[in-house]
């Protein structure tokens, strides 16, 4: 029920704001600019996603090693 109400409110706000000349002009300009964008191909997107995943895993491993070392050092200090 809340989702229906929220959807209705969002629809009303969208209609009211879209009828505003200033907002309508802005939306049209955004659409024109988006049509000028050169979007990456599926192959480029896939290869860049793989790069991001690999770099994320490497960063996670490095941080995990640092955390383990730091944890070991603090255990040695506190257990003295």
PyMOL commands that set and color helices and strands:
alter all, ss='L'
color gray80, all
select helices_A, chain A and resi 2-18+21-36+42-78
alter helices_A, ss='H'
color red, helices_A
deselect
rebuild
show_as cartoon
